Amino acid sequence: MSDTANFIPHQHNPSAARDVEPPIQARANSNLISLLAEQSFDVIVVGGGPAGSSCAIALAREGASVMLVDARTRGRDKCCGHCLSGGAWKILSELGLRELVQSVATGATGQVAWRSGAQGFEMNLPALGAITPRIELDKKLLEEAERVGVRVAQPATAKWLAGGNVAVRMLDQELSVRAKLVIAADGLGSGIARARGWNPKSPGRKYGFAGSWRAPLALSNWSAQRIEMRVVRGGYLGVVAESQEHIHVAGLIDRNSKVSRPDDLLNEVARDWPLLAQALQEGRPTHWNAAGPLPWKPTCIADEYTALVGDAAGYAEPFSGEGMRWAFESARGLVRAWREHNGWNAAAAQTYSKWHCDHIAGRQQKTLRTAWFLGEPKRAALMCQTARAFPRVASWLACNMIQ
Ligand SMILES: Cc1cc2nc3c(=O)[nH]c(=O)nc-3n(C[C@H](O)[C@H](O)[C@H](O)COP(=O)(O)OP(=O)(O)OC[C@H]3O[C@@H](n4cnc5c(N)ncnc54)[C@H](O)[C@@H]3O)c2cc1C
């Protein structure tokens, strides 16, 4: 099977999607009743993003009884660039989630443009990726989890107690739920990792942000397949078309830089980029989603009671657009270790930790090195000149940026 994807683009309207609120109270009540009836599971997954949902789905399909707890309401947005890298398709096929993810993709990404000041280059991507708005992707994955038998408690929060016990808080009630394995898929700065004492000694100093707005005039000159990256002093910005009429931006700011707010970074980039300046005349995001601090690298990722997946297990920065791929990949790695050891124990934890270190942590280090090199305007401009003169360098850059 091909590792790239063919699309019938899903029509996504960000404004409409954000207006729809699920019947929270009704959902939470019915979940609470089923939870009270069953307080012991093989696995509790804390967090319903791509890592948590895909892990829960795969383990439920392995025959495990699984409960998933997510703090936010169904249909929440997430600070993300929405670009699923081309390399993710093989992993999604193995997880049996490829068609599901394809059904929410609003388009393919096939072109990357990259600029710093007057210098820039652009090229076609070696592996076709997709634009997958997170509101719809995460919702669809949670629906699939419920369909395969995962008990989903949402909105509800989970707190690590000890030895496989988790306190789940929902509708002002707290339940102690027991599981053989607690999977922390609770994202950057994982509360479960911190409760286990696995948090890094020094926190990162960068913050991510993302937002969308309606800008049909600016997008009339935009290729739907394009991802454009702009590097300025203090941060960088990635831009895609989320739909025919909505522009989506995601960026990174260094806490120590002069550019301290998303709007400042946007204005800085728009000074050299008429298309963004025009989009900003048409509107601005009504709110920003934020994430950080990053990078985040816990000191341990698994033992006989707990395993971290996705961002909770470590996240570098969004430069290479691989976060969702790492999330799905870590879920796949954990399920392989589970299968190999017929369930979870200290040996499975060791297998998973080693696999994570060999397959994901190494690539995150590479992303950090690339971002250090290319995320600074002068070095980035020099690299753009080199890339234009030597096509092989350009191709190496594209592969490193969007894998
Ligand atoms: C600016 C920016 C741009 C990015 N752009 C891209 C991109 O274009 N492509 C890409 O692939 N990746 C991108 N990423 C990375 C990507 O968003 C993450 O890697 C991905 O969301 C990780 O998924 P996850 O499931 O591990 O965590 P998350 O998606 O963060 O999900 C964690 C979940 O845990 C829940 N939770 C937290 N605490 C608790 C608790 N105590 N109890 C219950 N639930 C809890 C939260 O509600 C949340 O739903 C970007 C990141 C940033 C910061």
Ligand as a Chemical Component Dictionary entry (heavy atoms), coordinates in Angstrom:
data_LIG
# 
_chem_comp.id                   LIG 
_chem_comp.type                 NON-POLYMER 
_chem_comp.pdbx_formal_charge   0 
_chem_comp.three_letter_code    LIG 
# 
loop_
_chem_comp_atom.comp_id 
_chem_comp_atom.atom_id 
_chem_comp_atom.alt_atom_id 
_chem_comp_atom.type_symbol 
_chem_comp_atom.charge 
_chem_comp_atom.model_Cartn_x 
_chem_comp_atom.model_Cartn_y 
_chem_comp_atom.model_Cartn_z 
_chem_comp_atom.pdbx_ordinal 
LIG C1  C1  C 0 2.610  25.873 17.799 1  
LIG C2  C2  C 0 2.495  24.393 17.554 2  
LIG C3  C3  C 0 2.259  23.939 16.267 3  
LIG C4  C4  C 0 2.196  22.577 16.016 4  
LIG N1  N1  N 0 1.974  22.162 14.735 5  
LIG C5  C5  C 0 1.948  20.831 14.460 6  
LIG C6  C6  C 0 1.725  20.377 13.127 7  
LIG O1  O1  O 0 1.496  21.160 12.196 8  
LIG N2  N2  N 0 1.740  19.053 12.914 9  
LIG C7  C7  C 0 1.954  18.138 13.919 10 
LIG O2  O2  O 0 1.971  16.931 13.654 11 
LIG N3  N3  N 0 2.124  18.542 15.196 12 
LIG C8  C8  C 0 2.134  19.869 15.490 13 
LIG N4  N4  N 0 2.293  20.279 16.782 14 
LIG C9  C9  C 0 2.418  19.272 17.850 15 
LIG C10 C10 C 0 1.084  18.583 18.162 16 
LIG O3  O3  O 0 0.064  19.526 18.390 17 
LIG C11 C11 C 0 1.256  17.678 19.386 18 
LIG O4  O4  O 0 2.447  16.949 19.242 19 
LIG C12 C12 C 0 0.083  16.709 19.551 20 
LIG O5  O5  O 0 -1.101 17.397 19.850 21 
LIG C13 C13 C 0 0.383  15.712 20.668 22 
LIG O6  O6  O 0 -0.751 14.935 20.926 23 
LIG P1  P1  P 0 -1.010 14.328 22.366 24 
LIG O7  O7  O 0 -2.179 13.426 22.218 25 
LIG O8  O8  O 0 0.254  13.790 22.921 26 
LIG O9  O9  O 0 -1.358 15.561 23.322 27 
LIG P2  P2  P 0 -2.530 16.651 23.242 28 
LIG O10 O10 O 0 -3.063 16.748 21.880 29 
LIG O11 O11 O 0 -1.978 17.867 23.891 30 
LIG O12 O12 O 0 -3.680 16.057 24.171 31 
LIG C14 C14 C 0 -3.556 16.011 25.569 32 
LIG C15 C15 C 0 -4.946 15.881 26.179 33 
LIG O13 O13 O 0 -4.811 15.602 27.572 34 
LIG C16 C16 C 0 -5.869 16.229 28.264 35 
LIG N5  N5  N 0 -5.456 16.362 29.670 36 
LIG C17 C17 C 0 -4.413 17.058 30.170 37 
LIG N6  N6  N 0 -4.339 16.898 31.517 38 
LIG C18 C18 C 0 -5.369 16.071 31.867 39 
LIG C19 C19 C 0 -5.827 15.539 33.119 40 
LIG N7  N7  N 0 -5.209 15.783 34.273 41 
LIG N8  N8  N 0 -6.921 14.753 33.099 42 
LIG C20 C20 C 0 -7.552 14.483 31.945 43 
LIG N9  N9  N 0 -7.147 14.956 30.739 44 
LIG C21 C21 C 0 -6.071 15.741 30.699 45 
LIG C22 C22 C 0 -6.066 17.547 27.535 46 
LIG O14 O14 O 0 -7.387 18.024 27.720 47 
LIG C23 C23 C 0 -5.795 17.146 26.076 48 
LIG O15 O15 O 0 -6.988 16.858 25.379 49 
LIG C24 C24 C 0 2.349  21.644 17.075 50 
LIG C25 C25 C 0 2.571  22.100 18.373 51 
LIG C26 C26 C 0 2.646  23.458 18.621 52 
LIG C27 C27 C 0 2.914  23.932 20.029 53 
# 
loop_
_chem_comp_bond.comp_id 
_chem_comp_bond.atom_id_1 
_chem_comp_bond.atom_id_2 
_chem_comp_bond.value_order 
_chem_comp_bond.pdbx_ordinal 
LIG C1  C2  SING 1  
LIG C2  C3  SING 2  
LIG C2  C26 DOUB 3  
LIG C3  C4  DOUB 4  
LIG C4  N1  SING 5  
LIG C4  C24 SING 6  
LIG N1  C5  DOUB 7  
LIG C5  C6  SING 8  
LIG C5  C8  SING 9  
LIG C6  O1  DOUB 10 
LIG C6  N2  SING 11 
LIG N2  C7  SING 12 
LIG C7  O2  DOUB 13 
LIG C7  N3  SING 14 
LIG N3  C8  DOUB 15 
LIG C8  N4  SING 16 
LIG N4  C9  SING 17 
LIG N4  C24 SING 18 
LIG C9  C10 SING 19 
LIG C10 O3  SING 20 
LIG C10 C11 SING 21 
LIG C11 O4  SING 22 
LIG C11 C12 SING 23 
LIG C12 O5  SING 24 
LIG C12 C13 SING 25 
LIG C13 O6  SING 26 
LIG O6  P1  SING 27 
LIG P1  O7  DOUB 28 
LIG P1  O8  SING 29 
LIG P1  O9  SING 30 
LIG O9  P2  SING 31 
LIG P2  O10 DOUB 32 
LIG P2  O11 SING 33 
LIG P2  O12 SING 34 
LIG O12 C14 SING 35 
LIG C14 C15 SING 36 
LIG C15 O13 SING 37 
LIG C15 C23 SING 38 
LIG O13 C16 SING 39 
LIG C16 N5  SING 40 
LIG C16 C22 SING 41 
LIG N5  C17 SING 42 
LIG N5  C21 SING 43 
LIG C17 N6  DOUB 44 
LIG N6  C18 SING 45 
LIG C18 C19 SING 46 
LIG C18 C21 DOUB 47 
LIG C19 N7  SING 48 
LIG C19 N8  DOUB 49 
LIG N8  C20 SING 50 
LIG C20 N9  DOUB 51 
LIG N9  C21 SING 52 
LIG C22 O14 SING 53 
LIG C22 C23 SING 54 
LIG C23 O15 SING 55 
LIG C24 C25 DOUB 56 
LIG C25 C26 SING 57 
LIG C26 C27 SING 58 
# 
